[in-house]
Amino acid sequence: MAAAAASWGRCFSPVRLCRRAWRGSNRHYRAARCNELKQPLVIEELAPRPVLPHEVRVDVHFCGLNFADILVCRGQYQKKPPLPFTPGMEFAGIVMETGADVSTVKEGDRVVGMGSFNNMAEQCIMDQKTLWKVPEPVSLRDAAILPITYNTALMALERRARTQPGETVLVTAAAGATGLAVIDVATNVLRAKVIAAAGSDEKCKLAMQKGARWSVNYSQGGLKEAVRKLVGDGGVNVVIDNVGGDVFLEALRSLAWEGRIVVVGFAGGTIPSVPANLLLLKNISAMGLYMSRHLDQNFPVYYETLASALRYCQEGRIRPHLGAVFKLEEVNDAFHYVTQRRSTGKVLISLK
């Protein structure tokens, strides 16, 4: 991990490529471009293309940085876009232009979007169905935090684990963007009790400040034994695991009778094998969540989940946590910040 992180050096100077803009555009726009895998990104100026009838051009204000962006730029993600490409899976901004068949948004609307890698740029073009209007008084900054992390948290807790009020939820990598979103949703929407597991006392403290009832620093000892001391031999009802490896196995062994564990990522770098005998002995359910797959497999769920997150934010029931903001020209510093595990909460790239 350290060697991979070292490859993300200082950001490059802007590079001007195309100078012939599309006739309907006022200017070129800057974008972070991956021209070669496992190498620093380059800031380039690109010429915009016309929007198709069902598409929307958005002036991007904030783009979320996810670990998936780092993996795709290494060639290690499930999706492998052809080079060169622009990373960035989620953003918030203002509609600049709409295609002839667009009916869901109009010029000037504040929107949040989520979809394929192409959003780490001053403007982007999206299908109208992958845009959501941002309600007042939600800021574009807060809206940009929601799509990946809060969609994941809501789907993992509600759709997959069927979490009930009063149940105990254990979340690993609890101070990360997804971990804090899980704490927020579990505590303030579902009224569950949360054990936050993280790798340092500082991260545990942050998780407690965000609503966790208990915390465990798993760098200082076994997770299973620490959880047992907190809740007894009965165990926890739900685990949302972001880490994998030995942490996943310890969390699995911390489950109660008919407990549920949801795998949402492998931040620790190791994909564990599931000991099926434990599933049998406690009637445990082990399941996965590949949230963005719903875009193709079950779009109504995909759309409604983010709509719920925006509504909860509008109502003040959830409070997205911003960890750090980097300018577009600092994108390689932002990648390095995340790979060095210095980030807590969401990291955003500001395009303004």
PEGITA-V681695 format. One record per run of one state. SS is the DSSP state (alpha for helix, beta for strand, coil for the rest). FROM is the first residue (numbers start at 1). TO is the last residue. If there is no record, write none. Layout:
# PEGITA-V681695
ss=SS from=FROM to=TO
ss=SS from=FROM to=TO
This chain:
# PEGITA-V681695
ss=coil from=1 to=1
ss=alpha from=2 to=6
ss=coil from=7 to=14
ss=beta from=15 to=16
ss=coil from=17 to=28
ss=beta from=29 to=34
ss=coil from=35 to=41
ss=beta from=42 to=46
ss=coil from=47 to=54
ss=beta from=55 to=65
ss=coil from=66 to=66
ss=alpha from=67 to=74
ss=coil from=75 to=84
ss=beta from=85 to=85
ss=coil from=86 to=89
ss=beta from=90 to=98
ss=coil from=99 to=109
ss=beta from=110 to=114
ss=coil from=115 to=120
ss=beta from=121 to=121
ss=coil from=122 to=122
ss=beta from=123 to=127
ss=alpha from=128 to=130
ss=beta from=131 to=133
ss=coil from=134 to=139
ss=alpha from=140 to=160
ss=coil from=161 to=167
ss=beta from=168 to=172
ss=coil from=173 to=175
ss=beta from=176 to=176
ss=alpha from=177 to=188
ss=coil from=189 to=192
ss=beta from=193 to=198
ss=coil from=199 to=200
ss=alpha from=201 to=209
ss=coil from=210 to=213
ss=beta from=214 to=217
ss=coil from=218 to=222
ss=alpha from=223 to=231
ss=coil from=232 to=235
ss=beta from=236 to=241
ss=coil from=242 to=244
ss=alpha from=245 to=252
ss=coil from=253 to=254
ss=beta from=255 to=263
ss=coil from=264 to=275
ss=alpha from=276 to=281
ss=coil from=282 to=284
ss=beta from=285 to=288
ss=coil from=289 to=290
ss=alpha from=291 to=297
ss=coil from=298 to=298
ss=alpha from=299 to=314
ss=coil from=315 to=321
ss=beta from=322 to=327
ss=alpha from=328 to=339
ss=coil from=340 to=344
ss=beta from=345 to=350
ss=coil from=351 to=352
